[in-house]
Amino acid sequence: MAETVSPLPDRRRNLYRSDLAEAGLEGVVPADRYVTGAPARICQPIVPARLTPNHAKPRDTEFLMGEPVLVFDRADNWAWVKSQRDGYVGYIDQGALIFGAPAPTHRVNTIRSHLYPAPELKRFALAALPYGALVTVIDRTEKWAKLADGQWVALAHLVPASQTAKDPVAEAMRFLGVPYLWGGRSSDGMDCSALVQFALEACGIPCPRDSDMQEAELGSAIDRADLQATDLIFWPGHVGMMMDRDRMIHANATDMAVRVWTLSDFEAHIIRIEGHEIRTIKRL
């Protein structure tokens, strides 16, 4: 009888190479050494993460300001990290990390919020934080919040980090018109699974990063005749969220943006263009 070979763990959420692996994979994958990562946070607004340390390779996801990661290796200006939010693994620029930062107190709750060197509207904005970025407020005025790094942001654009919303569809609608970007996970550009992840996590519902993970791990399969708002529609390589029985919001490469489609128009489109049909409908 032939020996059964177990498949290697998914590299998107399991950190390993021949010379190094995360400690939890000891006995699962061979490596020269096993490491417990050092905690750090992202200190830049939007940071591309790649599966290999090569700027010519496409981004596989993005990490946002304040998000916690574990750092397993640093070399040649690259850091090999694992998200403590959704478990995604990637190589990022070392300069995007800060160690020993205070815990975030607030979250950006608007599509984009500018950072200023002082609490003055006419000062030149230094950068912009995306929706979902985590910040530490150390002081405030009536309209401004001072962050731990000394920069200022509009107080009205922040909510407590622990605050959750109630309606995933309303959260998804915030991003209507945002450009489609493969691997994007910000209001500058996002892909289909990032839209779903943002909408659910804003409501306190943990959500994996990619559409195949979401299809496998979220909710329970239902019959199409029972559709309602927040149901997730899956087909190969894509996901959308129902707004009601007839309309769906999704980030898509046809419009190159987040758009609302009727489910009937969408289904006719994927059959005609991609040769696919709806594969799964999940209810949270």
Summary of the structure (lengths in Angstrom):
residues: 284
radius of gyration: 20.3
end to end distance: 42.6
largest distance: 75.2
contacts: 879
relative contact order: 0.11
helix: 16%
strand: 36%
